[in-house]
Amino acid sequence: MCGIIGYTGKKKVKDILLNGLELLEYRGYDSAGVAVVDEKTKETSVYKCAGRVADLRAVCKKQEIEATCGIGHTRWATHGGVNDDNAHPHCFGKVTLVHNGIIENYRELAVEYALEGKLHSDTDTEIAAAVFDHFYEGDPIAGIKNAVDKLKGTFAFVIMFADRPETIYSVRNVSPIVAAKTPEGTMLASDVTAIGGYTKQYFAVPEYHILEMTKEELHLFDFDGKEVKPSYVEIDFALNVSEKEGFPFYMEKEIAEQPGVIADLIAGKTKEDLPDFTEEGVADQLLYECENVTIVACGSAMHAGLLGQSLMKSLAKVPVTVELASEFMYSDPVITNQTLVIAVSQSGETIDTLEALKYAKAQGAKALSIINVRGSSIARESEAVIYTNAGPEIAVASTKAYTSQLAVFCLLALRMAYVRGKLSLDETKNYVRELKKVPDAMKEILGEKEKIHHIADGILEAKDIFMIGRGLDYAIMMEGSLKLKEVSYIHSEAYASGELKHGPLALITSHTPVIAVATQEKLLSKEVSNIREVKSRGADVVLFAKERILKEAGREYMSFALPDVKDEFMCLVAAVALQLLAYYVSSDKGFDVDKPRNLAKVVTVE
Ligand code: M6R
């Protein structure tokens, strides 16, 4: 969370910072700020405000900024409310800095360095600035190292010292920072989206190393003061993320991209209709030698993991557990060197997932990850990585990243089943041929999106919504419910249909919207009974199901016919319908669909 950018070089810095912050805004968007060093006086000025980068732009427009060095920040609040004072950058003595992360021992530090009455904000960051200032005696490398030794927590700091104008320093633990040398200066940022327009080569600043950036050069030092050579990597994916291509919101654009993303993904990870991960370096050994699988992930990625679990269990007959990454290491997980741990993450930066993966590795597990963003922290921590290649996902609500994770799980479960001898060559190929029908089914739904828009109109005013399903449909509903609540702010709960009578049925009253998905033939009769149970208690049921199932259930519901693909893959199809439902509810309510309140795209705090 929080987006950071820094530049020092020949170019005017104001637009570099503001444009970069706009690209990073999906990381956090409750306040924004910049600190710039005046070209003539070498004085540092800070401009910051609560609100979006657009608000900061308006603040900066009123200023005469003549600077070629500066740092910027877009905030997702952790310590201290959302107001101008708590926005970054923060200054203390000779230090001006921005921060992504959490300093856990900030209270103790405030006491130790007698900061009471000297602070202007309620943030842990300003206290950290005071600690950096305390240890700075003219040698930035020594000062930073000594200050960092005092800090507990996660951090990416970008620091300027008043007597070192136009030089930028950075140090990090867990929270990411990437850096690059461009033809006209040096740059750093929280992720490559903000620097991709200036360079194709960058490196991730290693943890507990100090980066020093001057206008001409950058240097990396370890904590012994020894210079270290950065490991540069190429940006090998398109960075044209700023275009909505005519769509009002990124979320709608990203939903619409799914048929193409899934078709490309299947094509790229199969050979002659057999799932194949050799190009990504995933050895079959990893898939047949493990005795059990543990999936760790958060949010939508965890929901993709639930579907992966069902598929791996039913097709490959492997015991699989799915764990919320944030709970994983506190739950005494049973992990051995026979465990394959699979971390799933769009950003590859979610700290809970990263920490869970590190924990499992320390217990001896082999680590595979399913990631969208190349070169991200989780990818670097894994022995093998399957990239989803969904392209940049900008909307906070995950759509194409989620379905691409599902598609990877479908192929992974099939490959596992094949190499473990649970499916024959022909059976595996038949499954893949069926999976290839998914992109067309997704297109069909997109062609009928106005019908879903109409359904959305019917639930706009709801206060509470229940989303029910059985088996794979329950896992789909957990994601459908998350999507709805995160973008529409309507309270919704996903329930396994059979569980309703054990409690939640008490909440069903006349006209409570209940959304049901029924895609699994083998569960049909039981699912239909559960739907009738809520209907007979007065619920307004919306049923998403295959045409045949709709007939069986009876036509008395508001309904949407899902195109028919193999039951195991219906999750990919139903997901698109549920995403559209959430999207239309949010946009019709007039919300900023891409930036739901209180959320951020990349969650780098625990
Ligand atoms: O980047 P990750 O996939 O690790 O992110 C995990 C969750 O934070 C993410 O899926 C979140 O739940 C989305 N906003 C859901 O739409």
Residues whose N, C-alpha, C, O or C-beta is under 5 A from the ligand:
A	BS01	M6R	C298 G299 S300 A301 V344 S345 Q346 S347 G348 T350 V396 A397 S398 K601 V603
